Amino acid sequence: MNKHYFCAKMENMKKYIVAIVILLCSLASSSAAPKDITVLTFNHGDSVSLRWAPGSEALFKKSVESGYLVQRRKSGEKQWQNISQVLKPYSLAQMSVLEEISPDAAVLKEILYPSADRYKEDQSSDPNGPKLESIPGEPRVEDDLLYMMALFSCDISLPTAKAAAVHYVDKNVDKSATYQYRVIFSDDEKKSAPNVNVATVEMPKKTILPASNDLKASFDETFSQLNWSVASHEGYYSAYNVERSLDGVHYIELKERPFVHSYSDEMFANEALYRDSFPVEEGEIFYRIKGYSPFGFYGPVSNVVKGEPKFNIEKLPLQVDTVIVGSKSEEIRWSFDKNFEKKIKGFKISRTPDYKKFYYENTDLISPKKRSFTLPNKYERTQYYAVIAVGVNDKPEKRQEKQSSYYMSFRSDTIPPAVPTGLKAVIDSAGVVTITWNKNEDADIKGYQLFVSNSNRPDDYYTLTDTVYVPNSYTYKIPLNTLTNVIYYRINACDKSYNRSQWSEPIKLMKPDTIPPAPVVFALPKQPGDKVIVEWVNSPSEDVDHMELYRQIDDTGKIVMIKQFDLKKKRKIEKYEDPYEFKGERVRYYMKVYDEVGNVTESRSGYLNAKGERPGCIGNLKLSVTNLEDKKKVTLTWEVTSKVLINRYVIYKKKDDGPMLDIASVRANNCFYEDEKLAVGSTYRYIVRAMSPEKTCKAVYSEPVEFAGSVK
């Protein structure tokens, strides 16, 4: 890599870094000379939070071995006092666990514990191009960027900051005192003047996070754009959270992670921009923001802005359906979605005989609720009509209008065709509807128009076919998982002069049954003698056809059907004696209930530990929970109950109602296992299985142990 290319690459990287607000890094760079550690404080009044950052990647790595010490002294004192133990980052194992939970820890892990291929030579994207090399004595661009991203991850994620050991809270304070704080590496404790900055905190003067009071928003058809000033927030916030509400009361966060102000143009350095897609097409939408502090909490909410999606009248569906010519008048009929009636002020009727001269047929707007208009006179020659929807805004510069296509009213034939007959509809189990009707006997028939409705209300029908549909059958698929069980159809006919008949009488179509029957309710299995007795309360559904009973031995055993019940012959079956010869296994039963059309539902019983001596090599499986500083871990121990040679143990784990999965393999000389991968609020079940090369120890699992409760 030549010098000019390297400088250009560094400049591009700097532009990217400038686009991300990293508070501690910016404070460090603004000082007269670079510091090994830069500290930032927050005065709560009864405690002081501290956040700091090492001045380079090498100093980040130094903290793994050395760790940090937080020191304090009162104003006027010379002697510094250690107020913390040595604070060290997470170990590699702990960091790997955190990385699974929080992606922000990935960059920090690479800084503290570099991967093996981290320092491979960079290659050009062109395999035949020049090899990219760093300049001796200069840091790699990727390393600088990785270091900055590690600081950034700590700024927007308090768990990541704690994992890096760059966060501390001083709770033992005098509320009237003035303190000085600094953070040093523990190796530098005996140095007279470590290269770190000092922060002064006057306890009576609490730190107050500023609110954003200049939030603004502009609203388009499908999205809004928010903007606010960030110039006055420097030193307080590293990111922001944007919240949205549809009622002005209940707000939701739009991102799981805080939004970071970034820019590529210096003119946007002091102004944040955020774009949001609308979740609804109509109604008011409210927004507000909160700044996120690198200390892990949000500041006060901003002013609230609100608006509505911009209305585009051009998207409204509008068409002339027919023109009925009488002896002394003409009636124009049109279709318009009633959901948009509030968006328009009314309709106008446009007429032209030749597309050269155009006329309006009404002086006053027609009501948005109307779908027809009668002209007081009749024109003798062919006319073309269009309907124009007029928006509600009266200002000329903002007035919106949507015009339908022109409809030809041909005058040589004014008699509409006969109403189609024989309308029928059938539907199969997949929701495929086939509609047929008799062909009209009119000599000048051009086609048909089919309409559909879920309610059979006249104003609820909408067109299913094109304006003129030639065949006399139509097939399409409808969704079956809807709240309505019926659907209605009607049809009219159109002749070659575009005269349309009246609607036919509606026909009603019942949708097929897709709702599964209610499940059975199991009682706990019991074993008064040798056989296990399974009892249940039958499904109350009236269309039940048959049931299938399944057995599962142990959590990972195969689920096997053991009995089928034909409920058409006998509906009172609510008990079954299982002839299986149990030997101390753990058993569970499942029941599938089928209705007459094949819909199925499933339920399961509780567990039963059957009588008898359970075969296997493992016993006395125990579980203990150890409280660590920031989480818990589970320790499993067991005993060997057989003299069979054992190669290894397999550990199985089940989370909540999920499957039982093997998670680890343990050597034969170890009878314990530790599990630290626990999630908040989950329940876990563990089983251990011994593996023997002699195959004399059967593949039977240990008795399960369970850990129930929240992990805090």
SULMOQUI-V897006 format. One record per residue. N is the residue number from 1. RES is the residue in one letter. SS is DSSP state (H for helix, E for strand, C for the rest). BURIAL is 1 if it has 16 or more other ideal C-beta (glycine too) atoms within 10 Angstrom, else 0. Layout:
n={N	N}
res={RES	RES}
ss={SS	SS}
burial={BURIAL	BURIAL}
//
This chain:
n={1	2	3	4	5	6	7	8	9	10	11	12	13	14	15	16	17	18	19	20	21	22	23	24	25	26	27	28	29	30	31	32	33	34	35	36	37	38	39	40	41	42	43	44	45	46	47	48	49	50	51	52	53	54	55	56	57	58	59	60	61	62	63	64	65	66	67	68	69	70	71	72	73	74	75	76	77	78	79	80	81	82	83	84	85	86	87	88	89	90	91	92	93	94	95	96	97	98	99	100	101	102	103	104	105	106	107	108	109	110	111	112	113	114	115	116	117	118	119	120	121	122	123	124	125	126	127	128	129	130	131	132	133	134	135	136	137	138	139	140	141	142	143	144	145	146	147	148	149	150	151	152	153	154	155	156	157	158	159	160	161	162	163	164	165	166	167	168	169	170	171	172	173	174	175	176	177	178	179	180	181	182	183	184	185	186	187	188	189	190	191	192	193	194	195	196	197	198	199	200	201	202	203	204	205	206	207	208	209	210	211	212	213	214	215	216	217	218	219	220	221	222	223	224	225	226	227	228	229	230	231	232	233	234	235	236	237	238	239	240	241	242	243	244	245	246	247	248	249	250	251	252	253	254	255	256	257	258	259	260	261	262	263	264	265	266	267	268	269	270	271	272	273	274	275	276	277	278	279	280	281	282	283	284	285	286	287	288	289	290	291	292	293	294	295	296	297	298	299	300	301	302	303	304	305	306	307	308	309	310	311	312	313	314	315	316	317	318	319	320	321	322	323	324	325	326	327	328	329	330	331	332	333	334	335	336	337	338	339	340	341	342	343	344	345	346	347	348	349	350	351	352	353	354	355	356	357	358	359	360	361	362	363	364	365	366	367	368	369	370	371	372	373	374	375	376	377	378	379	380	381	382	383	384	385	386	387	388	389	390	391	392	393	394	395	396	397	398	399	400	401	402	403	404	405	406	407	408	409	410	411	412	413	414	415	416	417	418	419	420	421	422	423	424	425	426	427	428	429	430	431	432	433	434	435	436	437	438	439	440	441	442	443	444	445	446	447	448	449	450	451	452	453	454	455	456	457	458	459	460	461	462	463	464	465	466	467	468	469	470	471	472	473	474	475	476	477	478	479	480	481	482	483	484	485	486	487	488	489	490	491	492	493	494	495	496	497	498	499	500	501	502	503	504	505	506	507	508	509	510	511	512	513	514	515	516	517	518	519	520	521	522	523	524	525	526	527	528	529	530	531	532	533	534	535	536	537	538	539	540	541	542	543	544	545	546	547	548	549	550	551	552	553	554	555	556	557	558	559	560	561	562	563	564	565	566	567	568	569	570	571	572	573	574	575	576	577	578	579	580	581	582	583	584	585	586	587	588	589	590	591	592	593	594	595	596	597	598	599	600	601	602	603	604	605	606	607	608	609	610	611	612	613	614	615	616	617	618	619	620	621	622	623	624	625	626	627	628	629	630	631	632	633	634	635	636	637	638	639	640	641	642	643	644	645	646	647	648	649	650	651	652	653	654	655	656	657	658	659	660	661	662	663	664	665	666	667	668	669	670	671	672	673	674	675	676	677	678	679	680	681	682	683	684	685	686	687	688	689	690	691	692	693	694	695	696	697	698	699	700	701	702	703	704	705	706	707	708	709	710	711	712}
res={M	N	K	H	Y	F	C	A	K	M	E	N	M	K	K	Y	I	V	A	I	V	I	L	L	C	S	L	A	S	S	S	A	A	P	K	D	I	T	V	L	T	F	N	H	G	D	S	V	S	L	R	W	A	P	G	S	E	A	L	F	K	K	S	V	E	S	G	Y	L	V	Q	R	R	K	S	G	E	K	Q	W	Q	N	I	S	Q	V	L	K	P	Y	S	L	A	Q	M	S	V	L	E	E	I	S	P	D	A	A	V	L	K	E	I	L	Y	P	S	A	D	R	Y	K	E	D	Q	S	S	D	P	N	G	P	K	L	E	S	I	P	G	E	P	R	V	E	D	D	L	L	Y	M	M	A	L	F	S	C	D	I	S	L	P	T	A	K	A	A	A	V	H	Y	V	D	K	N	V	D	K	S	A	T	Y	Q	Y	R	V	I	F	S	D	D	E	K	K	S	A	P	N	V	N	V	A	T	V	E	M	P	K	K	T	I	L	P	A	S	N	D	L	K	A	S	F	D	E	T	F	S	Q	L	N	W	S	V	A	S	H	E	G	Y	Y	S	A	Y	N	V	E	R	S	L	D	G	V	H	Y	I	E	L	K	E	R	P	F	V	H	S	Y	S	D	E	M	F	A	N	E	A	L	Y	R	D	S	F	P	V	E	E	G	E	I	F	Y	R	I	K	G	Y	S	P	F	G	F	Y	G	P	V	S	N	V	V	K	G	E	P	K	F	N	I	E	K	L	P	L	Q	V	D	T	V	I	V	G	S	K	S	E	E	I	R	W	S	F	D	K	N	F	E	K	K	I	K	G	F	K	I	S	R	T	P	D	Y	K	K	F	Y	Y	E	N	T	D	L	I	S	P	K	K	R	S	F	T	L	P	N	K	Y	E	R	T	Q	Y	Y	A	V	I	A	V	G	V	N	D	K	P	E	K	R	Q	E	K	Q	S	S	Y	Y	M	S	F	R	S	D	T	I	P	P	A	V	P	T	G	L	K	A	V	I	D	S	A	G	V	V	T	I	T	W	N	K	N	E	D	A	D	I	K	G	Y	Q	L	F	V	S	N	S	N	R	P	D	D	Y	Y	T	L	T	D	T	V	Y	V	P	N	S	Y	T	Y	K	I	P	L	N	T	L	T	N	V	I	Y	Y	R	I	N	A	C	D	K	S	Y	N	R	S	Q	W	S	E	P	I	K	L	M	K	P	D	T	I	P	P	A	P	V	V	F	A	L	P	K	Q	P	G	D	K	V	I	V	E	W	V	N	S	P	S	E	D	V	D	H	M	E	L	Y	R	Q	I	D	D	T	G	K	I	V	M	I	K	Q	F	D	L	K	K	K	R	K	I	E	K	Y	E	D	P	Y	E	F	K	G	E	R	V	R	Y	Y	M	K	V	Y	D	E	V	G	N	V	T	E	S	R	S	G	Y	L	N	A	K	G	E	R	P	G	C	I	G	N	L	K	L	S	V	T	N	L	E	D	K	K	K	V	T	L	T	W	E	V	T	S	K	V	L	I	N	R	Y	V	I	Y	K	K	K	D	D	G	P	M	L	D	I	A	S	V	R	A	N	N	C	F	Y	E	D	E	K	L	A	V	G	S	T	Y	R	Y	I	V	R	A	M	S	P	E	K	T	C	K	A	V	Y	S	E	P	V	E	F	A	G	S	V	K}
ss={C	C	H	H	H	H	H	H	H	H	H	H	H	H	H	H	H	H	C	C	C	C	H	H	H	H	H	H	H	H	C	C	C	C	C	C	E	E	E	E	E	E	E	C	C	C	C	E	E	E	E	E	E	E	C	C	H	H	H	H	H	H	H	H	H	C	C	E	E	E	E	E	E	E	C	C	C	C	C	C	E	E	C	C	C	C	E	C	C	C	C	H	H	H	H	H	H	H	H	H	H	C	C	C	H	H	H	H	H	H	H	H	C	C	C	C	C	C	C	C	C	C	C	C	C	C	C	C	C	C	C	C	C	C	C	C	C	C	C	C	H	H	H	H	H	H	H	H	H	H	H	H	H	H	H	H	C	H	H	H	H	H	H	C	C	C	E	E	E	E	C	C	C	C	C	C	C	E	E	E	E	E	E	E	E	H	H	H	C	C	C	C	C	C	C	E	C	C	E	E	E	E	C	C	C	C	C	C	C	C	C	C	C	C	C	E	E	E	E	C	C	C	E	E	E	E	E	E	E	C	H	H	H	C	C	C	C	C	E	E	E	E	E	E	E	C	C	C	C	C	E	E	E	C	C	C	C	C	E	C	C	C	C	C	C	H	H	H	C	C	E	E	E	E	E	E	E	C	C	C	C	C	C	E	E	E	E	E	E	E	E	E	C	C	C	C	C	E	E	E	E	C	C	C	E	E	E	E	C	C	C	C	H	H	H	C	C	E	E	E	E	E	E	E	E	C	C	C	C	E	E	E	E	E	E	E	C	H	H	H	H	H	H	E	E	E	E	E	E	E	E	E	C	C	C	C	C	C	E	E	C	C	C	C	C	E	C	C	C	C	C	E	E	E	E	C	C	C	C	C	C	C	E	E	E	E	E	E	E	E	E	C	C	C	C	H	H	H	C	C	E	E	E	C	C	C	E	E	E	C	C	C	C	C	C	C	C	C	C	C	C	C	C	E	E	E	E	C	C	C	C	E	E	E	E	E	C	C	C	C	C	C	C	C	E	E	E	E	E	E	E	E	E	C	C	C	C	H	H	H	C	E	E	C	C	C	C	C	E	C	C	C	E	E	E	E	E	C	C	C	C	C	C	C	C	E	E	E	E	E	E	E	E	E	E	C	C	C	C	E	C	C	C	C	C	C	E	E	E	E	C	C	C	C	C	C	C	C	C	C	E	E	C	C	C	E	C	C	C	C	C	E	E	E	E	E	E	C	C	C	C	C	C	E	E	E	E	E	E	E	E	E	E	C	C	C	C	C	E	E	E	E	E	E	E	E	C	C	C	C	C	C	C	C	E	E	E	E	C	C	C	C	C	C	C	E	E	E	E	E	E	E	E	E	E	C	C	C	C	E	E	E	E	E	C	C	C	E	E	C	C	C	C	C	C	C	C	E	E	E	E	E	E	E	E	E	E	C	C	C	C	E	E	E	E	E	E	E	E	E	C	C	C	C	C	C	C	E	E	E	E	E	E	E	E	C	C	C	C	E	E	E	E	E	E	E	E	C	C	C	C	E	E	E	E	C	C	C	C	C	C	C	C	E	E	E	E	E	E	E	E	C	C	C	C	C	C	C	C	C	C	C	C	C	E	E	E	C	C	C	C	C}
burial={0	0	0	0	0	1	0	0	0	0	0	0	0	0	0	0	1	0	0	1	1	1	1	1	1	0	1	1	0	0	0	0	0	0	1	1	1	1	1	1	1	1	1	0	0	0	0	1	1	1	1	1	1	1	1	1	1	0	1	1	1	1	1	1	0	1	1	1	1	1	1	1	1	0	0	0	0	0	0	1	0	0	1	1	0	0	1	0	1	1	0	0	0	1	1	0	1	1	1	0	0	1	0	1	1	1	1	1	1	1	1	1	1	0	0	0	0	0	0	0	0	0	0	0	0	0	0	0	0	0	0	0	0	1	0	0	0	0	0	0	1	0	1	1	0	1	1	1	1	1	1	1	1	1	1	1	1	1	1	1	1	1	1	1	1	1	1	1	0	1	0	0	1	0	0	0	0	0	1	1	1	1	1	1	1	1	0	1	0	0	0	0	0	1	0	1	1	0	1	0	1	0	1	0	0	0	0	0	1	0	1	1	0	0	1	0	1	0	1	0	0	0	0	1	0	1	1	1	0	1	0	0	1	0	0	1	1	1	1	1	1	1	1	1	1	0	0	0	0	0	1	0	0	0	0	0	0	1	1	1	1	0	1	0	0	0	0	0	0	0	0	1	0	1	0	0	0	1	0	0	0	0	0	0	1	1	1	1	1	1	1	1	1	1	1	1	0	1	1	0	1	1	0	0	1	0	0	0	1	0	1	0	1	0	0	1	0	1	0	1	1	1	1	1	1	0	0	0	0	1	0	1	1	1	1	1	0	0	0	1	0	0	1	1	1	1	1	1	1	1	1	0	0	0	0	0	0	0	0	0	1	0	0	0	0	1	0	1	0	0	1	0	1	0	1	0	0	0	0	0	0	0	1	1	1	1	1	1	1	1	1	0	0	0	0	0	0	0	0	1	0	1	0	1	0	1	1	0	1	1	0	0	0	1	0	1	1	0	1	1	0	0	1	0	1	0	1	0	0	0	1	0	1	0	1	0	1	0	0	1	0	1	0	0	1	1	1	1	1	1	1	1	1	0	0	0	0	0	0	0	1	0	0	1	1	0	1	1	1	0	0	1	0	1	0	0	0	0	0	0	0	0	0	0	0	0	1	1	1	1	1	1	1	1	1	0	1	1	1	1	1	0	0	1	0	1	0	0	1	0	1	0	1	1	0	1	1	0	1	1	0	1	0	0	1	0	1	0	0	0	1	1	0	1	0	1	0	1	1	0	1	0	0	1	1	0	1	1	1	1	1	1	1	1	1	1	1	0	0	0	0	0	0	0	1	0	1	0	0	0	0	0	0	0	0	1	0	1	0	0	0	1	0	0	1	1	1	1	1	1	1	1	1	1	1	0	0	0	1	0	1	0	1	1	1	0	0	1	0	1	0	0	0	1	0	1	1	1	0	0	1	0	1	0	0	0	0	0	0	0	1	1	1	1	0	1	0	1	0	1	1	0	0	1	0	1	0	0	1	1	1	1	1	1	0	0	0	0	0	1	0	0	0	0	0	1	0	0	0	0	1	0	1	0	1	0	0	1	0	0	0	0	0	1	1	1	1	1	1	1	0	1	0	0	0	0	1	0	0	1	1	1	1	1	1	0	1	0	0	0	0	0}
//
